[in-house]
Every structure is written in structure tokens, then in C-alpha cells.
Amino acid sequence: MTNQTFKKDKLTVHVLEDRLALGRHAAAMAAEKLKTLARTQDSIDIIFAAAPSQNEFLAALVSDKTIPWQKINAFHMDEYIGLPAGAPQSFAHFLRTHIFDKVPLASVHYIDGNAPDTEQLRYTRLLGTHPPDVVFMGIGENTHLAFNDPPVADFHDARLVKQVELDAVCRRQQVNDGCFARLDEVPKYAITLTIPALMMARYIYCMVPGPTKRQAITHTLNEPVSETHPSTILREHEHAHLFVDHQSYQP
């Protein structure tokens, strides 16, 4: 299989050789977009996903010294409820160690998983003030976007942020990814940005490498657009790019 780019509905799909090539290619495209935005905007608002699928992409992004980091306000898209502050499994910890502490961002806005009620309100207000220019995301094994698992995903959700119960496939993925040793250690609840909150971004870059995501990518590209497979909604976004590798994509 050779590298290729094609359209599925409105979604642009990029097929790369492996995880490293995927991360570098996605980061190069994203960096060019950020530099273009910086020429006409005083600030850029970005939502970041926290997952091992983002490792190569984030490493390549951090290494690019030409990105206008000082103009970027950083947000993250979901967080477990109830983990101790500073827990290494938290998404705040992941983003802090992989990117937020490595580049000179204008601001960083973490989600506090120990204050779910107030955080939903606070983060909703933040997104109202800082509507996202760009989202960097992945797709879950169950086709979730952020923590919008199939049972709770709502393409027409009136909320931008909500508390959700994680489904079994989602919780098992956290073990498969090596984030937790056992299923009973994975929190059952989380705060997540909703599908409408993610889709209102002007540009979406979605990085999905590896064999464990093959079924999810097949569903994303071939199933009807519906909450049964939340990631299918990407096919309705005018400026969404999906990056896969030869392990996650089966033609």
C-alpha cells in the first residue's frame, strides 16, 4: 500500500506509512496552518487531545520552533473525574509533559476533574470566550471523539461541556493503551467537550495510528453518519483532516 490522500464526503484522509510518518506529516500540515492564522490573528485557540495516539504528532509539533506558540491559548478536551491532583494517568499530566511545559504558550486552561459541576460551567464560559480555531484529536476504539462514547454522543447537544459515564470499551482502551494496569483502576466518569463543541472548530486534525484502531477507522469511513459511530461526524466538517497509517487503515 502506498501513501495516498483521498476524500470521504467532506473529510480529507491522509494514509501514511507508519506512526512516525503520520505524526510528522500531520504536524507539518498543522504548523503551516497555525503560521497562516498567526499572520491575521492576535491569538489562536487550540483544543488538544491527550492519548498515546498523539505522541508522534505532539513530539513533531514541539520540535518546530517556527510555530507562533506565544499566540496560542491551549485547552484540553476531556478529563477523568476523581483522580488525585497530579495523577500520572490524568490528561492534564499527559499534556503538561508532552507539550504544555515544553513550549511558550500564551495560556493553558486545564479541566479540574475534582470539581465537575463548577468546571462544566467554567469551561463552557471559556469556550464561549475562546471558540476553537483548531482541534487536535484522535478517535477511540469505539469511535468516540473525546469522551463522547456511542451511548452518550449527541450531534445536536445543547451543551458544550458535560459529565459522562464511560462505556466498557472506552475504559478497556485505557488499559490497552497502558494508561492503567487494570480495568477496575479506570475511572467510570469524566468531563468532556461535546461533539458540537469539537465540531465548531474551524480546522480539525485527527491522528489515528495503529492496529487497535483499524475497526474504528473502517467504521468512521464506511458507516452511516450517526451517533452509533460518533467519529463519522468528521465526514461533515469542511476542514477536517484524518491521518491514518498502514496499520489503522484497511482499503
C-alpha positions as CSV (number, residue, x, y, z in Angstrom):
1,M,0.0,0.0,0.0
2,T,1.4,3.4,-1.0
3,N,0.8,6.7,0.8
4,Q,-2.3,8.4,-0.5
5,T,-4.8,11.2,0.1
6,F,-8.5,11.0,-0.7
7,K,-11.8,12.5,0.2
8,K,-14.7,10.7,2.1
9,D,-17.6,13.1,1.9
10,K,-16.1,16.4,3.2
11,L,-13.3,14.7,5.2
12,T,-9.8,14.6,3.8
13,V,-8.0,11.3,4.6
14,H,-4.2,11.0,4.5
15,V,-2.7,7.5,4.6
16,L,0.9,7.4,5.8
17,E,3.5,4.5,6.1
18,D,3.7,4.3,9.9
19,R,3.1,6.2,13.2
20,L,6.3,8.3,12.8
21,A,5.5,9.4,9.3
22,L,1.9,10.1,10.3
23,G,2.9,12.3,13.2
24,R,5.4,14.2,11.2
25,H,3.1,14.8,8.2
26,A,0.2,15.9,10.4
27,A,2.4,18.2,12.5
28,A,3.9,19.8,9.3
29,M,0.4,20.5,8.0
30,A,-0.8,21.8,11.3
31,A,2.2,24.0,11.8
32,E,1.6,25.7,8.4
33,K,-2.0,26.3,9.3
34,L,-1.0,27.9,12.7
35,K,1.5,30.2,11.0
36,T,-1.1,31.2,8.4
37,L,-3.6,32.0,11.2
38,A,-1.0,33.9,13.1
39,R,-0.5,36.3,10.3
40,T,-4.0,37.7,10.6
41,Q,-5.0,36.9,14.3
42,D,-3.6,38.1,17.6
43,S,-4.4,34.8,19.2
44,I,-5.2,31.2,18.3
45,D,-7.3,28.9,20.4
46,I,-6.5,25.2,20.2
47,I,-8.1,22.1,21.8
48,F,-5.6,19.3,22.4
49,A,-6.4,15.6,22.9
50,A,-4.4,13.5,25.4
51,A,-3.7,9.9,24.3
52,P,-0.8,7.8,23.2
53,S,-2.1,8.1,19.6
54,Q,-0.9,11.7,19.7
55,N,2.7,11.0,20.8
56,E,4.5,11.2,17.5
57,F,2.4,14.2,16.4
58,L,3.0,16.2,19.6
59,A,6.7,15.4,19.5
60,A,7.0,16.7,16.0
61,L,4.9,19.8,16.8
62,V,7.0,20.7,19.8
63,S,10.2,20.4,17.7
64,D,9.0,23.1,15.3
65,K,10.4,26.3,16.6
66,T,8.7,28.4,13.8
67,I,5.2,27.9,15.3
68,P,3.9,31.1,17.0
69,W,3.4,29.5,20.4
70,Q,3.3,32.8,22.1
71,K,-0.1,33.5,20.4
72,I,-1.7,30.1,21.3
73,N,-4.2,29.6,24.0
74,A,-4.3,25.9,24.9
75,F,-7.3,23.9,26.0
76,H,-7.9,20.2,26.5
77,M,-11.0,18.2,25.6
78,D,-11.7,15.8,28.5
79,E,-10.6,14.7,31.9
80,Y,-11.3,11.9,34.3
81,I,-13.4,12.7,37.4
82,G,-11.9,11.8,40.8
83,L,-8.2,11.1,40.1
84,P,-5.9,12.7,42.7
85,A,-4.4,16.0,41.7
86,G,-1.3,15.5,39.6
87,A,-2.1,11.8,39.0
88,P,0.1,10.5,36.1
89,Q,-3.0,9.0,34.4
90,S,-4.7,12.3,34.2
91,F,-5.0,14.0,30.8
92,A,-3.7,17.3,32.3
93,H,-0.5,15.4,33.3
94,F,-0.2,13.9,29.8
95,L,-0.5,17.3,28.1
96,R,1.8,19.1,30.5
97,T,4.6,16.6,30.0
98,H,4.1,16.1,26.2
99,I,3.6,19.7,25.2
100,F,2.3,22.4,27.5
101,D,5.5,22.6,29.6
102,K,7.7,22.4,26.5
103,V,6.6,25.5,24.5
104,P,5.9,29.2,25.5
105,L,2.1,29.2,25.2
106,A,0.1,32.4,25.8
107,S,-2.2,30.5,28.2
108,V,-3.2,27.0,29.3
109,H,-6.6,26.0,30.6
110,Y,-6.8,22.7,32.4
111,I,-10.0,20.9,33.3
112,D,-10.2,20.1,37.0
113,G,-11.7,16.6,37.3
114,N,-12.3,17.1,41.0
115,A,-14.8,19.9,40.6
116,P,-17.1,18.5,37.8
117,D,-20.1,20.8,38.4
118,T,-18.2,24.1,38.6
119,E,-15.8,23.0,35.8
120,Q,-18.6,22.4,33.3
121,L,-19.8,25.9,33.8
122,R,-16.4,27.5,33.8
123,Y,-15.2,25.6,30.7
124,T,-18.4,26.4,28.9
125,R,-17.8,30.1,29.5
126,L,-14.1,29.8,28.4
127,L,-15.2,28.2,25.1
128,G,-17.7,31.0,24.6
129,T,-14.9,33.5,25.0
130,H,-12.4,31.4,23.1
131,P,-14.2,29.5,20.3
132,P,-11.7,27.0,19.0
133,D,-9.8,27.7,15.8
134,V,-8.2,24.3,15.8
135,V,-8.8,20.9,17.4
136,F,-6.0,18.2,17.5
137,M,-7.8,14.9,18.3
138,G,-7.9,11.1,17.9
139,I,-10.6,8.5,17.6
140,G,-11.3,5.9,20.2
141,E,-11.5,2.1,19.6
142,N,-15.3,2.6,20.0
143,T,-15.2,5.5,17.5
144,H,-15.6,8.1,20.3
145,L,-14.5,11.7,19.9
146,A,-13.2,13.0,23.3
147,F,-15.3,11.0,25.8
148,N,-18.4,11.1,23.6
149,D,-18.9,7.3,23.6
150,P,-21.7,5.9,21.5
151,P,-24.2,5.7,24.4
152,V,-23.8,9.4,25.3
153,A,-22.7,11.1,22.0
154,D,-25.2,13.7,20.7
155,F,-24.5,15.5,17.5
156,H,-27.1,18.2,18.5
157,D,-26.1,18.5,22.1
158,A,-27.1,21.9,23.5
159,R,-24.2,21.8,25.9
160,L,-20.5,22.5,25.1
161,V,-19.2,20.6,28.2
162,K,-20.8,17.7,30.1
163,Q,-20.3,14.9,32.6
164,V,-20.5,11.4,31.2
165,E,-20.3,7.8,32.2
166,L,-17.6,5.9,30.2
167,D,-18.6,2.8,28.4
168,A,-16.8,-0.6,28.9
169,V,-15.0,-0.4,25.5
170,C,-13.7,3.0,26.3
171,R,-12.5,2.0,29.8
172,R,-10.8,-1.1,28.4
173,Q,-9.0,1.0,25.8
174,Q,-7.3,2.9,28.7
175,V,-5.8,-0.4,29.8
176,N,-4.9,-1.4,26.3
177,D,-3.1,1.9,25.9
178,G,-1.1,1.2,29.1
179,C,-2.5,4.2,31.0
180,F,-3.9,1.9,33.7
181,A,-2.8,-1.6,34.9
182,R,-6.3,-3.0,35.4
183,L,-9.8,-2.2,34.3
184,D,-11.0,-1.5,37.9
185,E,-8.5,1.3,38.2
186,V,-10.0,3.3,35.3
187,P,-12.5,6.0,36.4
188,K,-16.1,5.5,35.4
189,Y,-16.9,9.1,34.9
190,A,-15.3,12.1,33.1
191,I,-15.9,15.6,31.9
192,T,-15.8,16.0,28.2
193,L,-16.3,18.6,25.5
194,T,-19.3,17.6,23.4
195,I,-19.5,16.8,19.7
196,P,-20.8,20.3,18.9
197,A,-18.0,21.9,20.9
198,L,-15.4,20.0,18.9
199,M,-17.1,20.5,15.5
200,M,-17.4,24.2,15.9
201,A,-13.6,24.4,15.4
202,R,-12.6,25.9,12.1
203,Y,-10.0,23.3,11.4
204,I,-9.7,19.7,12.7
205,Y,-6.6,17.5,12.6
206,C,-7.3,13.9,13.7
207,M,-4.4,11.5,14.2
208,V,-5.2,7.7,14.4
209,P,-2.3,5.3,14.1
210,G,-2.0,1.6,15.0
211,P,-3.7,-1.7,14.5
212,T,-6.1,-1.4,17.5
213,K,-7.8,1.5,15.6
214,R,-8.4,-0.4,12.4
215,Q,-12.1,-1.3,13.1
216,A,-12.7,2.3,14.3
217,I,-11.3,3.8,11.1
218,T,-13.3,1.3,9.0
219,H,-16.5,2.4,10.8
220,T,-15.6,6.1,10.5
221,L,-15.2,5.9,6.8
222,N,-17.9,3.4,5.8
223,E,-20.8,3.5,8.3
224,P,-23.7,6.0,8.1
225,V,-23.1,9.3,9.9
226,S,-24.8,8.8,13.2
227,E,-24.1,8.7,17.0
228,T,-23.8,4.9,16.7
229,H,-20.3,5.7,15.5
230,P,-19.6,9.2,16.7
231,S,-16.4,9.7,14.6
232,T,-18.5,9.6,11.4
233,I,-19.5,13.2,12.1
234,L,-16.0,14.2,10.9
235,R,-17.2,13.5,7.4
236,E,-19.5,16.6,7.6
237,H,-16.7,19.0,8.5
238,E,-15.5,21.3,5.7
239,H,-11.9,21.5,7.0
240,A,-11.2,18.2,8.8
241,H,-8.2,16.1,8.1
242,L,-7.9,12.4,9.2
243,F,-4.4,10.9,9.4
244,V,-4.0,7.1,9.4
245,D,-1.2,4.7,8.8
246,H,-1.0,1.3,7.1
247,Q,-2.0,-0.4,10.3
248,S,-5.1,1.6,11.1
249,Y,-6.4,1.8,7.6
250,Q,-7.6,-1.1,5.5
251,P,-8.7,-0.1,2.0
